[in-house]
């Protein structure tokens, strides 16, 4: 049970400070506010989401802070310590509540880190006065945020002093997505405009931007020359690209490769695709018919760099081999149905009931 109290302040586009209380249920599935908390403390919240940002059931960032208002690393639900988490509120596109959680679980079982999810019930209290049933906002998915961390995306930290080889070569986390407010992105990067994730755009240096842009341009030249497999060690991690593509096209993710896409590059290493993110508009979602038909490819499966990669014979052979591996192991129908049934059981049978006494 996650209880958020902002003491009368609405959660908007800027950080709003308040308190959060997380209590694990007893075996009987009951929670009392007097129970020993799993987490309690000052916390800041900010609305998140682009096309879904205005939905009635908001999703929001969850940032643990100390008494001075600075970030504070904490362990929640046995996730590795961090300050930044996400409260994802599945709504009209994901009335099943579990599309993101299912795909993140499949990614993790495939050996590719994805945000670890935990189903919770949320009381979101943004009014004055005592918390009551009127503050109940339903089932949420509490999960990790994509971030550089030894327990998340484990890459080197790039500082403002890292402007020459080899230090300037990583670590970067970039995204193919709508840009953050005030950002202009990394333009001319292999034909794409990439958004800065780590380092943030305001923290990167001109030398780092130039180095990464040149790297992406060389990568695209390798794609155009159809030599990407031969130059794998210089440019891309082929295994991560294959897994990323499979995990996006299998559920027919209509946003795949053009929105909510992430990539990262460690110092001295090739560019890796992932972690995966955002699967509400997949698997026959209720309000987006593009994912209704399970037959055929999604329209964006060859978007951007993928048009060249998917046309490479050696890449396609490795892709077919990997598909056979995951389809015969992690992604068997039996395994997927088991994960779904476990999620159904958890969300509908064992989520706690709160006692406000």
C-alpha positions in Angstrom: 0.0 0.0 0.0 1.4 3.4 -1.1 0.0 6.5 0.6 0.9 9.9 -0.8 0.1 13.0 1.1 0.9 16.4 -0.5 -1.0 18.4 2.2 -3.4 20.1 -0.2 -1.1 20.7 -3.2 -1.8 19.2 -6.6 0.9 17.2 -8.4 1.9 19.0 -11.6 4.8 19.5 -14.0 7.1 20.8 -11.3 8.2 18.9 -8.2 5.7 18.9 -5.3 7.0 17.9 -1.9 5.0 15.8 0.5 5.3 12.5 2.4 4.9 8.9 1.3 4.1 5.9 3.4 4.5 2.4 2.1 3.1 -0.5 4.2 3.3 -4.2 3.4 0.1 -6.2 4.1 -0.2 -8.9 6.7 -1.0 -12.4 5.6 -4.7 -11.6 5.8 -4.2 -8.8 3.3 -5.0 -6.0 5.8 -3.0 -2.8 6.3 -3.3 -0.4 9.2 -1.7 3.0 9.3 -0.2 2.1 12.6 1.7 -0.9 11.1 5.5 -0.7 10.8 6.1 1.1 7.5 8.3 -0.4 4.8 9.1 3.2 3.8 8.1 6.6 5.3 9.6 10.0 4.7 9.8 13.2 2.8 9.1 12.6 -0.9 8.7 14.7 -4.0 6.3 14.0 -6.8 5.9 15.2 -10.4 3.4 14.3 -13.1 4.8 12.3 -15.9 3.7 11.1 -19.4 3.4 12.8 -22.7 0.3 11.6 -24.7 -1.1 10.2 -21.4 0.0 13.1 -19.2 -3.5 14.6 -19.0 -5.3 11.4 -18.0 -7.5 11.4 -14.9 -5.5 8.7 -13.3 -2.1 10.4 -13.4 1.3 8.7 -13.4 4.0 10.4 -11.4 7.6 10.4 -10.5 8.5 9.4 -6.9 11.7 10.9 -5.5 12.8 10.1 -2.0 14.4 13.1 -0.2 16.1 13.8 3.1 15.1 16.4 5.7 17.0 19.1 3.7 15.1 18.3 0.5 18.0 16.6 -1.3 17.8 13.2 -3.1 18.1 10.3 -0.7 18.9 6.7 -1.9 16.5 4.2 -0.2 15.8 0.6 -0.7 12.1 -0.1 -1.5 10.7 -3.5 -2.2 14.2 -4.9 -2.1 15.2 -3.0 -5.2 18.8 -1.7 -5.2 19.0 1.6 -3.4 18.0 4.6 -5.4 16.1 7.9 -4.9 14.1 7.9 -8.1 11.1 5.6 -8.8 7.9 5.7 -10.9 4.3 5.4 -9.9 2.7 4.2 -13.1 -1.1 4.4 -13.2 -2.5 2.1 -15.9 -5.6 3.6 -17.3 -7.6 3.5 -20.5 -4.9 2.0 -22.8 -4.0 -0.7 -20.2 -7.2 -1.7 -18.4 -5.6 -5.1 -17.9 -3.2 -3.2 -15.5 -0.3 -5.5 -16.3 1.1 -4.9 -19.8 4.2 -3.1 -18.7 4.8 -5.4 -15.8 4.5 -8.5 -18.1 7.0 -7.2 -20.7 9.5 -6.0 -18.1 9.4 -9.4 -16.5 10.0 -11.1 -19.8 13.0 -8.8 -20.5 14.5 -9.5 -17.1 14.1 -13.2 -17.6 15.7 -12.9 -21.0 18.8 -11.4 -19.4 18.1 -7.7 -20.3 17.6 -5.4 -17.4 14.2 -3.7 -17.3 12.5 -1.7 -14.5 11.4 -4.1 -11.8 7.7 -3.7 -11.1 5.6 -4.1 -8.0 1.8 -3.9 -8.0 0.5 -1.6 -5.2 -2.7 0.1 -4.2 -2.4 3.9 -4.0 -4.1 6.5 -1.8 -3.3 9.9 -3.3 -4.3 12.6 -0.9 -3.9 16.1 -2.4 -6.6 17.8 -0.3 -6.5 19.2 3.2 -7.9 17.2 6.1 -7.6 13.5 7.0 -7.1 10.7 4.5 -10.3 8.8 3.6 -11.6 6.4 1.0 -12.1 9.5 -1.3 -8.3 9.5 -1.7 -8.2 6.0 -3.2 -6.8 5.9 -6.7 -6.7 2.2 -7.4 -4.0 -0.2 -8.6 -0.6 1.3 -9.6 2.7 -0.2 -10.7 5.5 1.0 -8.5 8.7 0.5 -10.5 12.3 1.6 -11.0 13.2 4.5 -13.3 15.7 4.1 -16.1 18.8 5.6 -14.7 22.6 5.0 -14.5 23.1 2.9 -11.4 25.0 -0.3 -10.6 21.7 -2.0 -10.0 20.0 -0.5 -13.1 21.9 0.6 -16.2 25.4 -0.3 -15.1 27.7 2.1 -17.0 30.4 4.5 -16.2 29.5 8.0 -14.9 30.3 10.7 -17.4 31.5 14.0 -15.7 32.0 17.5 -17.1 35.8 16.7 -17.1 35.5 13.7 -19.4 36.1 15.4 -22.7 38.8 13.3 -24.4 39.4 9.7 -25.4 38.9 7.2 -23.8 36.8 8.8 -21.0 34.5 10.8 -23.4 33.3 7.5 -24.9 30.8 6.8 -22.1 28.6 6.4 -20.4 25.6 7.8 -22.2 21.9 7.0 -22.0 19.9 8.5 -24.8 16.3 8.2 -25.9 14.3 8.3 -29.1 11.2 10.1 -27.8 9.6 13.5 -27.2 12.2 15.8 -25.7 12.1 17.0 -22.1 10.8 20.6 -21.6 13.6 23.1 -22.6 15.7 20.5 -24.4 16.8 20.7 -28.0 18.3 17.1 -28.2 21.3 15.8 -30.0 20.6 16.6 -33.6 22.3 15.1 -36.7 23.1 11.9 -34.8 23.1 9.3 -37.5 20.0 10.8 -39.0 18.1 10.9 -35.7 17.5 13.5 -33.0 18.3 11.9 -29.6 17.2 13.1 -26.2 19.7 13.3 -23.4 19.0 11.1 -20.4 22.5 10.6 -18.8 24.1 13.1 -18.7 21.2 15.5 -18.8 21.3 18.0 -21.6 22.2 20.9 -19.2 25.1 18.9 -17.8 26.7 17.6 -21.0 29.7 19.4 -22.6 30.1 20.5 -26.2 33.0 18.0 -26.6 30.8 15.1 -25.4 27.9 16.1 -27.7 30.4 16.3 -30.7 31.9 12.9 -29.9 28.6 11.2 -29.6 27.2 12.8 -32.7 30.3 11.6 -34.7 30.0 8.1 -33.2 26.4 7.9 -34.4 27.3 9.1 -37.8 30.0 6.5 -38.1 27.5 3.9 -37.0 25.1 4.9 -39.7 27.8 4.8 -42.3 28.5 1.3 -41.2 24.8 0.5 -41.6 24.7 2.0 -45.0 27.8 0.0 -46.0 26.1 -3.2 -44.8 29.1 -4.0 -42.6 27.5 -3.7 -39.2 28.0 -7.3 -38.1 31.7 -7.2 -39.0 32.1 -4.0 -37.1 30.0 -5.0 -34.1 32.8 -4.4 -31.6 33.2 -0.9 -32.8 29.5 0.2 -33.1 26.7 -1.9 -31.9 26.0 -4.8 -29.4 24.1 -7.0 -31.8 22.6 -9.2 -29.1 21.0 -6.3 -27.3 19.6 -4.9 -30.6 18.0 -8.3 -31.4 16.5 -8.7 -27.9 15.2 -5.1 -28.0 13.5 -5.6 -31.3 11.9 -9.0 -30.3 10.6 -7.6 -27.0 9.0 -4.7 -28.9 7.5 -6.5 -31.9 6.2 -9.6 -30.0 3.5 -7.6 -28.2 3.0 -5.4 -31.3 4.2 -2.2 -29.6 2.8 0.6 -31.9 5.3 3.2 -30.4 8.3 0.9 -30.9 11.6 2.5 -32.2 10.1 6.0 -32.7 8.9 6.8 -29.1 9.8 5.7 -25.6 13.0 4.0 -26.9 16.2 4.0 -25.0 19.8 3.1 -25.8 23.1 3.3 -23.8 26.8 3.2 -24.4 29.3 2.4 -21.8 32.9 3.7 -21.8 34.9 1.9 -24.5 31.9 -0.3 -25.4 29.4 -0.6 -28.3 26.0 1.0 -28.4 23.3 -1.2 -26.7 19.6 -0.9 -27.3 17.3 -0.8 -24.2 16.1 -0.9 -21.6 12.6 -1.4 -22.9 9.9 1.0 -21.8 6.2 1.8 -22.2 3.9 -1.0 -23.3 0.5 0.3 -22.6 -0.4 0.5 -26.3 0.3 -3.2 -27.0 -1.4 -6.6 -27.1 -4.8 -5.5 -28.2 -5.0 -2.6 -25.9 -8.5 -1.2 -25.4 -8.2 2.2 -26.9 -5.7 1.8 -29.7 -6.7 -0.5 -32.5 -3.3 -0.6 -34.1 -2.3 -3.3 -31.7 -5.5 -5.3 -32.1 -4.4 -7.7 -34.8 -1.7 -10.1 -33.5 -0.8 -11.1 -37.1 1.9 -9.1 -39.0 4.5 -6.5 -38.0 3.8 -3.2 -36.4 4.2 -0.3 -38.8 7.4 1.0 -37.2 9.5 -2.2 -37.0 11.9 -0.8 -39.6 11.9 2.8 -38.4 15.2 4.8 -38.4 18.3 2.7 -38.1 16.3 -0.5 -38.1 15.6 -0.3 -41.9 19.3 -1.1 -42.5 19.8 -3.5 -39.7 16.7 -5.6 -40.5 18.0 -5.8 -44.1 21.3 -7.3 -43.1 21.5 -11.0 -43.9 23.9 -11.9 -41.0 21.7 -9.9 -38.6 18.6 -11.7 -39.7 20.2 -15.1 -39.2 21.2 -14.2 -35.7 17.8 -12.8 -35.1 16.1 -16.1 -36.2 18.4 -18.1 -33.9 17.7 -15.9 -30.9 14.0 -15.9 -31.6 14.1 -19.7 -31.4 15.9 -19.6 -28.1 13.6 -17.2 -26.3 10.4 -18.6 -27.9 11.4 -22.1 -26.7 12.3 -20.9 -23.2 11.4 -17.6 -21.6 8.6 -16.7 -24.1 6.8 -20.0 -24.3 3.0 -19.7 -24.1 3.1 -21.7 -20.9 5.6 -19.3 -19.2 3.8 -16.2 -20.4 0.4 -17.5 -19.2 2.0 -18.4 -15.9 3.3 -14.8 -15.4 -0.1 -13.4 -16.4 -2.0 -15.7 -13.9 0.4 -14.7 -11.2 -0.3 -11.1 -11.9 -4.0 -11.6 -11.9 -3.8 -13.5 -8.6 -1.7 -10.7 -7.1 -3.7 -7.7 -8.3 -7.2 -9.2 -7.7 -6.8 -11.5 -4.7 -3.9 -10.4 -2.5 -3.7 -6.6 -2.7 -4.4 -5.2 0.8 -7.4 -3.5 2.2 -6.6 -0.4 4.3 -8.0 0.2 7.7 -8.1 3.9 8.4 -8.3 3.4 12.2 
